[in-house]
C-alpha cells in the first residue's frame, strides 16, 4: 500500500522487508506481534542469528542487520508483551503442518551451560554436560524431533535447582519436566513413532509410565546394573551375540554386536546389550538398552538406538551456529524468549531442507519457477548441494550476503556516494528475492 495513503487513513505502516526466505517464514508468526516494530525486530533477529558472525549478541546482530542501536532488539526481548507460549505453539503447529502426518522420532535430553556469578535466574552449581563436570551454570531439558536426517527443536524447559527457586516456583525434577514435554507434544498431535532417551530417563519408572500411558514406543538407555523384579526361582540369561551393521548418518558403517538379556520369562519390555567388542565390552562403546518394540530387533535396534545421538547434533548447532548461550540477560523470562527465537530460527532452517521441502513440493510451482527464473542461485560457487542441516544453513547464508554487504558499506555511501554500486546491489538483492528455484536444488 502507498505510504501516504497509509498515513492519511491512520493505518499501520508495512514492515520493512529483509530477504524473501526470512520474510515468508516469519509471516507465519506476524499476528503474534501487535506492533510493526516488534515484528521487524523478530525478522532482524532471524537474519542476524543465521548470519556467520561468531558472537550472536544483540549489539553484534544490530551491526550486521543495519540497525544503529541494539536498544530496539533489547526492548523487543525484555519489554515487548509477546508470548513465548504462543510463539512455541505456532512454531510446533507449523512443523506439524509441514510434516503432513509424517512420523518423527522424539529425542529427550538435558543440556547445561556454564554461567559465571549468581545474578542470572536459576544458575547453580550442578552437573553440566557441555563441560562434563559439576560447575556453575544453567540446565534445561529439551525435546528434539528427527525426520529422516533433519533435526528440529520442539520444547525446552529450564531445570530449577532447589536453591534457586522463587516464591512462585514449584520444584520439578528433570523427569517431571520430560514427562510434561511428552504430554504437551502428544496433545499437539504430532505423529511420534519412537521416543529415545538416555539412562536418566530410562531408569525412571515415572517417565516410562508416562510413555506407556501415551502409548508411545521407546528405546531408552539403562544402567548396566539395572534390576528387574522376578520370582526367586527364575534366572537371568544372556542370549548369543549377533552381529549387525551399524550405519551412521554419513552412510559409513561398522560392525557391532547385540544380544538380548532375558530376566526370567520374556515379557513385553525387552532388554539388550550393544557393543563394539563382545569379548571386552569396552565401557565407552557398550550400551544397555530397554525397549517395548516388538519383532526381530537384532538387526534394527542398534541403529534405532544410535539415532539418540542426533540430539547432540541439535545442541551443537544451537550453541555453535545460532548463539544459544550468547545472551546477556539475567531474568529467565528474557532468556526464555531468546531461546524460543533460537528455536524459531533453527526450525526455519530445518523446514528449508530437502527432507521437508519434498513433502510440500508442488510440480506446478516447480515448473513455473523453471520457466520464469533467469538465474539459478544454486549455481553459486559456494552453494552446497548436500541435504544436511548445515548445508541448508550455508545456502541461506549465501542468500543473505548481498543485503548484509549493503548494510556494511552503506555508511561509506553517505560519505562517498556511488549510485551505480547502490543500484547494482539493490538489483542483485531483488533478483535473489524473486528466485525460488533454490528451494529444490538439494
Protein Blocks (a to p, Z undefined) as FASTA:
>chain_A
ZZklmmmnopacddddfbfklmmmmmmmmmmpmbfklmmmmmmmmmmmmpmbfblcfklm
mmmnopabfklmmmmmmmoccdfklmmmmmmmmmmmmnnopacdddddddddddehjkbg
hiacdddfklopacdddddddddddehjaccdfbdcddddfklpcfkbccddfklmmmmm
mmmmmmnopacfbdcddfklmmpmklmmmmmmnopacdddddfkbccdddfkbccddddd
dddddddfkopacddddddddehiadfbdcddddfblklopaklcccdddfbecjfklmm
mmmmmmmmmmmmmmmmmmmmnommmpccfbfklmmmmmmmmmmmmmmmmmmpmklmmmmc
cfklmmmmmmmmmbdfklpfkbcfbfbfklmmmmmmmmmmmmmmmmmmmmmmmmmgcfkl
mmmmmmmmmmmmmpmklmmmZZ
